[in-house]
Amino acid sequence: MINETLITGGDGYLGKLLASTLLSNTDKNIALWVRVANADELKKKRQCLETLYRQYEDRVTLYYGDLRESQPFSEVVPEKINEIIHTAAITRFNVEPDLAALVNREGSRKAMEFARHCDQLKRFSYISTVYSSGLKEGVVNEGYVDPSNQFCNYYEKSKCEAEHLLHTEYEDLPWTIFRPATMIADNDSGQVSQYNVFHNTMRLLFYGLISIIPGHKDTPVYLTTGSYTADAIYKTSYNDVGKRHNIYNVCHNKSEAISLGELIDRVYVNFQQDPGFSKRRILKPLFTNMQAFESLASSLKGLGGAVVREALESIRPFSKQLFIAKDIRNDNLSSACPDHRAANIHTLTDNVASYLVNTRWGNMAL
C-alpha cells in the first residue's frame, strides 16, 4: 500500500507551498484535497495542479470535496494516508460567524474524524494562527489557548475553537498545531503572490487614502513568509518523532519582531524612493484610537471604488490587535529546528515594500 501525505486546501496558498516543499525535498507521495463547487471548477483546478506538478505527476493524487458536506473526504482512501496536513479554511478576517463555525471549526472536526479512520496515521497537523490567542496580552506560549478569550474577529475565534477540539475531543490523534504569523511574502526576497490585510493597508497608505491608523506604535507585529512556514512544517516532522502532541508558534519571538511604529517608518522610507509618491508629499499616518479609525473608515466606505471598500473591510476586523502587546514565544520551534531561522524582519519589510511599489500591488487598480 502506497503511503500518502494528505494536504487539505491543496490548491490554496500554503497548501501549494507545502506540496512543493515536500515533493522537492522528500520522496513522499502527496494527496491534494481541494474544494470544488461543480464539475467545471474541478476540471480547471485539476488542469492547474497537473501543470504545476507535472514533473511529479506519478507522486501526486487529486481528491475533492467541500467541508460543508457531511462526508467531505469520502473520495479519499484512508488506508493510504499516513499523514494529514489540514490547511483548508476561510482565512479572511471579515468572515461571517456562521461560515467561520461551519468551515473552520466543524470542517476541521470532519478532518479530525477522518483522521481516526487512517490506521497508518503518524501525524495530523492543524494549521492555526498566532492570533488564536485572541485579544490576550502578554506571553503567548506554545500551549493551550482558552476559547473563552475575547477575539478580534470570527476567524481567530474559529481557529481557537478548532484547537480546543484537538485538546478535548481528539487527544487520541497524534496531532501537531502550527500557528503561523501573518504571511506577507512568498520568501525572503519580498515577492508576493497572495495579498492580505497587510498589503491592503500598505496600498491605502501609499495612495494617501487614509491619514490615520489604529494602534500603538510600540505594539509588536508578527510577520513571516510562506516559505518559512512551509519549511517549519516539513522540518519539524523529522524532529518531533515520539512526541504525540506538539504546538509550534511559527514566527519571530518578541525580541526579533518589528513594532508597528518601526514598520510604518520603514515602509515610508521605501515609499519615498518612488518619484510619484515623493511628489504627492504624503505624510505618515497618525496613530489613533479605535473610535477615530472607525469614524474615518465609515466615511470612506462610499469613496474610491470597490478595491478601497474591500481593503477597509479587511483591515477593520483586525484593527484591535494593533493595540495588543503580545509576547509570542517560539521555544518549541527553536528547539525542534535550531537551524531554521526567520528572515531579519527589517530587511523583509524593506523587500516587501519595494516589491509592492515596483509592481503596484500586482497592477491592481484602485
Secondary structure, 3 states (H helix, E strand, C coil): CCCEEEEECCCCHHHHHHHHHHHHHCCCEEEEEEECCCHHHHHHHHHHHHHHCHHHHHHEEEEEECCCCCCCCCCCCHHHEEEEEECCCCCCCCCCHHHHHHHHHHHHHHHHHHHHCCCCCCEEEEECCHHHHCCCCEEECCCCCCCCCCCCCHHHHHHHHHHHHHHHCCCCCCEEEEEECEEEECCCCCCCCCCCHHHHHHHHHHCCCCCEEECCCCCEECEEEHHHHHHHHHHHCCCCCCCCCEEEEECCCCCCCEEHHHHHHHHHHHHCCCHHHHHHCCCCCEEECHHHHHHHHHHHCCCCHHHHHHHHHHHHHHHHHHHCCEEECCHHHHHHCCCCCCCCHHHHHHHHHHHHHHHHHHHCCC
